[in-house]
Amino acid sequence: MAGKVAVPANIGVARVLSLLTLKVLAAKLFSNVGARAFLLLSIAGPFIPLERLIPYRPRQKLFRARLVLDLLHFFVGGLIMILFVRASYIVLPVISGWAGVHASSISVKNLPGWEQFLIFEASWTFLGYWLHRLEHTWRPLWRLHAVHESSRELDWLSGFRLHPLEPAMFQALTIVPLWFFGMSIPVAITYQLYAYVMAHIQHANISLPLGPLKYVFPSPDFHRWHHARNLDANGQKVWPVPNYGQYPIWDVIFGTFYMPKGKPAAYGYADDVPMDFVGQLAYPFGLHLPILAWKKRFWANHPKLAQRVTELQSRVAPTHEAMEARLAGLCLLPPTAAETLPAPDAARVTLPAE
């Protein structure tokens, strides 16, 4: 009949397959988000009570500024990392086969587990020291790393504030050696968990003095001076920054160890980095300014939505304050009158020269 449009006979099958595909992808995303939520609770479980009982900065709040920003980094950045890790395990065998490199020729799998762990830890932390140091001296890597250095308050969650490309780079430099050295699966998993936990201990707002052992073991006191806002008389960041290594021994050897008495006056010196999640994703590529301008126009064009957000924040604020008051009572180290929190906007800092 004229005027009728021919409908493919298999349109029903195509639609079913599309719906099934979307369902599988949604289920995968939901399971990954659920796994990230479980991981968040697992990390927060021990760290939040410790930060309330033995805090390094007693006045620092649980519901601190930029908490939502760091939660976004945890969830979104974490999901990106999951995709990257899964892809790397698919690509690595292909690359190794194409290059003719086989793990069996350089494998350490036959060594005892503790020897495998120590060999990899020593070699990786040495490499990590120099890569971290390069991030502070080479402009392209600095713009990537500056997202992490923008934190003005350090706690267990601030360690997650990373541009997704930075942990992807470090993950590649971890997974590739694990693969080519043929480390046993239990040792590899143990190492990954150990490195993960240590990274968040170093950023935690807990008082953990080690005495003479501070030259041997990593601690929050050691890493805080790396994030310290050390400015000269002109308000410019003092370069180079200290304490690049996961272990203090590398900084002692290469002359960048710094742990004076007292506390850093403030943290964070990457002042050009926007305090906005999408803006931080775009910052390394120089695209953050147009994105922030668009967001400003969006909120200006939707005043009712902006008002609702403000009202929601005002409703939640009393609950947060009441909870903070109760948590403050758990503190075993009362705050001193001299302690102050970092100023939100101090001197701007010039990027390292290329």
Order of alpha helices (4+ residues) and beta strands (2+ residues): alpha-alpha-alpha-alpha-alpha-alpha-alpha-alpha-alpha-alpha-alpha-alpha
